[in-house]
Amino acid sequence: MLFASRLTENAELRALEPWQAAEFLAHIDKARANIEQYIPWAELVTDLDGAQTFLQRYADRQAAGEGRIYGIWLDGELAGGLLFRTFEPAWGSCEIGVWISAEGQGHGLITRSTRQLIDYAIGVRGMNRVEWRCVPSNERSIAVAKRLGMTYEGTLREAFPYRGERHDLQVWAMLHNEWESRHWA
């Protein structure tokens, strides 16, 4: 992945690093109402130490070749991001997770960014399978999976414990050969 990648005239994707914890915390505080119903880790990032710890976890995972976190900046402000929630090179499988602030919605930023992460996972790291998981009520997330051409594989019933309830979890996926056959220029 390049240090920074232009998504639109006023948006870019780049690595999100531990030294950016204060900016990350300010972003999560601003976006919390929009994302916390779907993103459990939003409850962990409530102070500077929590933000630093969260970002450091992904820096450590990157160093081990097991994941990474990226931010999306819109008009110079952190507006969302993506991460490899799981990254298993030995299995050839990974899972991408995303989040976006209300201000960042409607610009195609998640779709464009996810395309780049899939290109990296399949084209550079040789992954065979990229997963996308979401609760059935997250219509925006489902729409992104469909725009990317992912295949709906089924629903894991009550597989996602969150806030004292068990939620269903949809599984969408893209395989290497499928991605190569519909690759965007």
Backbone torsions as a table, in degrees:
resi	resn	phi	psi	omega
1	MET	NA	136.7	177.7
2	LEU	-68.1	160.2	178.4
3	PHE	-57.5	-43.7	175.4
4	ALA	-143.1	140.9	-179.3
5	SER	-129.8	125.2	-179.8
6	ARG	-71.8	128.6	177.3
7	LEU	-98.9	-42.9	176.9
8	THR	-144.8	-177.0	177.6
9	GLU	-55.6	-33.8	-174.6
10	ASN	-122.7	20.2	-179.0
11	ALA	-139.8	144.3	176.8
12	GLU	-143.2	157.2	177.9
13	LEU	-109.5	132.4	174.9
14	ARG	-155.2	166.0	-179.5
15	ALA	-58.5	144.8	175.6
16	LEU	-108.4	116.0	-169.9
17	GLU	-109.2	156.5	178.9
18	PRO	-55.6	-32.7	179.9
19	TRP	-66.9	-10.4	178.7
20	GLN	-97.8	20.2	-175.2
21	ALA	-57.1	-41.2	-179.0
22	ALA	-64.5	-42.7	178.1
23	GLU	-65.8	-41.1	178.4
24	PHE	-62.1	-45.4	178.7
25	LEU	-60.8	-46.2	179.4
26	ALA	-60.1	-40.2	178.3
27	HIS	-64.4	-47.8	-178.7
28	ILE	-63.3	-41.1	177.5
29	ASP	-58.6	-41.2	-179.3
30	LYS	-71.8	-37.2	-174.7
31	ALA	-92.8	-7.3	-171.5
32	ARG	-49.1	-47.8	-177.6
33	ALA	-61.9	-29.3	-178.4
34	ASN	-82.2	-27.2	-171.3
35	ILE	-113.6	-23.4	-169.5
36	GLU	-66.4	-20.5	177.6
37	GLN	-68.8	-18.7	-178.6
38	TYR	-118.0	-18.5	-170.9
39	ILE	-115.7	98.4	-177.4
40	PRO	-59.9	-34.1	-176.9
41	TRP	-69.0	-12.8	176.6
42	ALA	-60.7	-27.3	177.8
43	GLU	-75.2	-16.5	179.0
44	LEU	-87.4	-24.8	-176.3
45	VAL	-98.2	79.9	-177.0
46	THR	-120.5	-7.7	176.8
47	ASP	-149.7	174.1	-175.2
48	LEU	-61.8	-40.2	177.9
49	ASP	-62.2	-42.6	178.6
50	GLY	-63.3	-40.9	178.5
51	ALA	-66.0	-44.0	179.1
52	GLN	-62.1	-46.1	-179.6
53	THR	-61.7	-43.9	-179.8
54	PHE	-62.2	-49.0	-179.3
55	LEU	-66.5	-36.2	178.6
56	GLN	-65.3	-37.0	177.0
57	ARG	-57.0	-42.3	179.5
58	TYR	-75.2	-30.9	173.8
59	ALA	-64.2	-41.5	177.4
60	ASP	-64.8	-40.1	178.4
61	ARG	-65.2	-38.9	177.1
62	GLN	-61.6	-45.2	179.8
63	ALA	-60.5	-31.4	179.0
64	ALA	-88.4	0.1	-178.9
65	GLY	73.3	26.9	-173.0
66	GLU	-119.7	12.9	178.7
67	GLY	158.6	-179.9	-179.6
68	ARG	-172.8	156.0	175.5
69	ILE	-125.8	139.7	-178.9
70	TYR	-128.8	150.2	175.5
71	GLY	-110.0	154.7	174.2
72	ILE	-114.0	119.9	178.1
73	TRP	-105.0	128.1	178.7
74	LEU	-117.8	120.9	-176.0
75	ASP	52.0	40.1	176.5
76	GLY	79.7	0.8	-179.1
77	GLU	-115.9	136.5	177.8
78	LEU	-60.8	122.3	-174.3
79	ALA	-120.5	-8.1	-178.7
80	GLY	171.0	-167.4	178.9
81	GLY	-176.6	179.6	-180.0
82	LEU	-140.5	156.5	174.8
83	LEU	-151.3	154.2	169.0
84	PHE	-86.3	98.8	-178.4
85	ARG	-63.3	-42.9	170.0
86	THR	-128.4	151.0	180.0
87	PHE	-153.2	101.5	-173.6
88	GLU	-118.1	83.9	-178.6
89	PRO	-56.5	-37.5	-179.5
90	ALA	-63.0	-30.9	179.0
91	TRP	-93.1	-15.5	-177.4
92	GLY	71.8	32.0	-174.3
93	SER	-138.3	144.8	175.7
94	CYS	-149.1	166.6	176.2
95	GLU	-129.7	132.3	177.4
96	ILE	-100.9	133.4	172.8
97	GLY	-118.2	151.0	-176.1
98	VAL	-139.7	161.4	170.1
99	TRP	-154.8	155.3	179.8
100	ILE	-151.3	144.2	175.7
101	SER	-75.2	166.1	177.5
102	ALA	-59.6	-38.0	-179.9
103	GLU	-66.2	-27.8	-178.0
104	GLY	-86.0	-11.7	-178.1
105	GLN	-70.6	150.7	173.2
106	GLY	84.3	7.3	179.9
107	HIS	-108.7	-0.6	-177.8
108	GLY	75.2	14.9	-174.5
109	LEU	-68.2	-39.8	179.7
110	ILE	-67.4	-43.5	179.6
111	THR	-62.5	-48.1	-179.7
112	ARG	-62.2	-44.3	-179.4
113	SER	-64.9	-42.7	-179.1
114	THR	-64.5	-36.7	175.0
115	ARG	-56.6	-42.5	-179.5
116	GLN	-66.4	-39.1	178.7
117	LEU	-68.8	-37.2	176.4
118	ILE	-65.9	-42.3	176.1
119	ASP	-56.3	-44.2	179.5
120	TYR	-64.7	-49.8	-176.0
121	ALA	-61.8	-45.1	-176.8
122	ILE	-83.6	-49.3	-173.3
123	GLY	-77.0	-35.6	-177.4
124	VAL	-98.4	-47.4	-175.0
125	ARG	-92.0	-7.4	174.3
126	GLY	75.1	24.4	177.5
127	MET	-66.9	145.8	176.3
128	ASN	-95.7	-24.9	-172.2
129	ARG	-139.7	130.1	174.5
130	VAL	-119.7	120.8	-179.1
131	GLU	-100.4	156.6	177.5
132	TRP	-138.5	119.8	-178.9
133	ARG	-121.7	141.5	179.3
134	CYS	-159.0	158.4	174.9
135	VAL	-74.8	148.5	-176.9
136	PRO	-59.4	-23.0	-180.0
137	SER	-81.2	-8.2	-179.0
138	ASN	-86.6	79.6	-175.0
139	GLU	-62.3	-34.9	179.4
140	ARG	-65.2	-41.6	179.7
141	SER	-65.8	-42.1	177.8
142	ILE	-62.5	-40.0	179.5
143	ALA	-62.9	-38.3	177.5
144	VAL	-64.4	-46.9	179.1
145	ALA	-56.4	-41.4	178.7
146	LYS	-67.0	-44.2	179.2
147	ARG	-60.4	-33.1	179.3
148	LEU	-78.6	-8.6	-179.8
149	GLY	80.9	20.2	178.7
150	MET	-70.3	156.0	178.8
151	THR	-98.9	130.4	174.0
152	TYR	-75.9	120.3	-175.6
153	GLU	-101.2	-16.9	178.8
154	GLY	145.1	-178.4	-179.0
155	THR	-119.9	127.3	172.8
156	LEU	-86.4	111.4	-174.4
157	ARG	-73.7	131.2	177.0
158	GLU	48.4	40.8	-176.3
159	ALA	-95.2	-6.2	-173.1
160	PHE	-121.4	93.7	177.8
161	PRO	-77.3	125.7	-178.8
162	TYR	-155.5	126.6	178.1
163	ARG	55.7	43.4	175.3
164	GLY	77.9	5.7	178.4
165	GLU	-126.3	157.1	174.7
166	ARG	-105.8	124.3	-176.7
167	HIS	-110.3	149.4	171.8
168	ASP	-69.5	156.6	-178.4
169	LEU	-136.9	116.9	176.9
170	GLN	-79.5	144.8	176.6
171	VAL	-117.7	123.0	174.4
172	TRP	-117.9	151.6	179.6
173	ALA	-152.4	156.6	174.2
174	MET	-127.2	129.7	176.9
175	LEU	-98.7	156.0	-177.8
176	HIS	-49.6	-52.8	-176.9
177	ASN	-65.1	-32.3	177.4
178	GLU	-67.8	-42.8	-179.7
179	TRP	-64.0	-45.2	-179.4
180	GLU	-62.0	-34.8	-177.9
181	SER	-76.9	-18.0	178.6
182	ARG	-124.0	24.6	-176.7
183	HIS	-60.8	134.8	178.6
184	TRP	-88.2	148.8	178.5
185	ALA	-77.7	NA	NA
